[in-house]
Amino acid sequence: MNRDVIGNGEVRDDAITPVEELNYEQARDELLETVSILERGEMNLDEALRYWERGEALAARCEEHLAGAKQRVEQALAASRPDQSTDTQPAE
């Protein structure tokens, strides 16, 4: 993968996958690539802003995936625990 190109490197309207279609790993990898490109500082302001905007969208997408995963884990844990309210009856 060319580290200087966002997307698949082809010059087409659909060369860059919409952020909302990326899974967590794809969004994370592209975000890391975007940060690396921005850190080099070898572009003009307009290009840098386009990369930064894409990076912000990628970071938000990663957060969405992580929040969803956290919710699934919490639901699985809750489903695996017995209902504690019925187990705690006062002793006589």
Secondary structure per residue as TSV (DSSP state, phi and psi in degrees):
chain	resnum	aa	ss	phi	psi
A	1	M	-	360.0	132.7
A	2	N	-	-74.0	120.0
A	3	R	T	-73.6	-4.7
A	4	D	T	-102.5	8.5
A	5	V	-	-129.1	129.3
A	6	I	S	-85.0	137.8
A	7	G	T	93.4	-150.5
A	8	N	T	-98.7	5.9
A	9	G	S	87.0	-6.7
A	10	E	-	-90.6	144.2
A	11	V	-	-92.8	92.9
A	12	R	S	-149.2	165.6
A	13	D	T	-63.4	-31.8
A	14	D	T	-101.6	21.4
A	15	A	S	-68.0	-28.4
A	16	I	S	-105.6	120.2
A	17	T	-	-67.9	132.5
A	18	P	-	-57.3	139.5
A	19	V	G	-55.7	-40.0
A	20	E	G	-66.9	-11.8
A	21	E	G	-95.0	-5.0
A	22	L	-	-85.2	140.2
A	23	N	-	-80.9	176.9
A	24	Y	H	-58.1	-48.9
A	25	E	H	-63.5	-39.7
A	26	Q	H	-64.4	-45.6
A	27	A	H	-63.7	-43.9
A	28	R	H	-62.3	-45.9
A	29	D	H	-64.0	-42.2
A	30	E	H	-68.0	-35.7
A	31	L	H	-62.6	-44.9
A	32	L	H	-61.1	-40.9
A	33	E	H	-64.4	-42.3
A	34	T	H	-63.7	-44.6
A	35	V	H	-60.6	-43.3
A	36	S	H	-60.5	-43.4
A	37	I	H	-64.8	-43.8
A	38	L	H	-64.6	-37.4
A	39	E	H	-64.5	-26.8
A	40	R	H	-69.7	-27.9
A	41	G	T	62.5	32.4
A	42	E	-	-101.5	32.0
A	43	M	S	-139.6	165.1
A	44	N	-	-76.9	173.0
A	45	L	H	-60.7	-44.0
A	46	D	H	-61.4	-43.5
A	47	E	H	-64.3	-43.1
A	48	A	H	-62.2	-40.1
A	49	L	H	-64.9	-38.3
A	50	R	H	-63.7	-43.3
A	51	Y	H	-64.6	-42.7
A	52	W	H	-62.2	-44.1
A	53	E	H	-61.7	-42.8
A	54	R	H	-63.5	-41.5
A	55	G	H	-61.6	-41.1
A	56	E	H	-61.5	-43.2
A	57	A	H	-65.6	-39.2
A	58	L	H	-65.2	-41.6
A	59	A	H	-63.3	-41.1
A	60	A	H	-64.2	-39.1
A	61	R	H	-64.2	-42.2
A	62	C	H	-60.6	-43.4
A	63	E	H	-62.1	-38.2
A	64	E	H	-61.5	-46.9
A	65	H	H	-61.6	-43.4
A	66	L	H	-66.6	-39.2
A	67	A	H	-64.3	-40.0
A	68	G	H	-64.4	-41.0
A	69	A	H	-65.9	-41.0
A	70	K	H	-61.4	-43.3
A	71	Q	H	-63.3	-41.8
A	72	R	H	-63.5	-40.4
A	73	V	H	-64.7	-45.0
A	74	E	H	-62.2	-39.6
A	75	Q	H	-65.9	-41.5
A	76	A	H	-64.6	-41.4
A	77	L	H	-65.0	-42.6
A	78	A	H	-64.1	-38.5
A	79	A	H	-70.3	-26.0
A	80	S	H	-87.4	-10.8
A	81	R	S	-94.0	138.2
A	82	P	-	-68.5	153.7
A	83	D	-	-65.8	110.6
A	84	Q	H	-72.9	-20.2
A	85	S	H	-69.9	-26.9
A	86	T	H	-87.0	-18.4
A	87	D	H	-85.6	-16.2
A	88	T	-	-106.9	84.7
A	89	Q	-	-103.8	141.2
A	90	P	-	-64.5	141.2
A	91	A	-	-78.7	142.9
A	92	E	-	-101.4	360.0
